[in-house]
């Protein structure tokens, strides 16, 4: 049985699973768009797995990524340095000036 959901339902599924703090509101929108794109690329329905998405993806600030991955980037090169590092090592779903949503590795 397949149920079509919209962005509201997608966000609500995270709330129901007590995972509404896992991603920002914008991050959930990015993840929803990613899942819809995946569904279109595969040509088959995507089965929503909130816990799986929370295990596979993470949204962090540039400063946290710099610290957690010991990149030692200075403020001048921080955002671009983080994007370059992540692009070389994993899949980036999306990013803005504050955070990056990427596949954990």
Order of alpha helices (4+ residues) and beta strands (2+ residues): alpha-alpha-alpha-beta-alpha-alpha-beta-beta
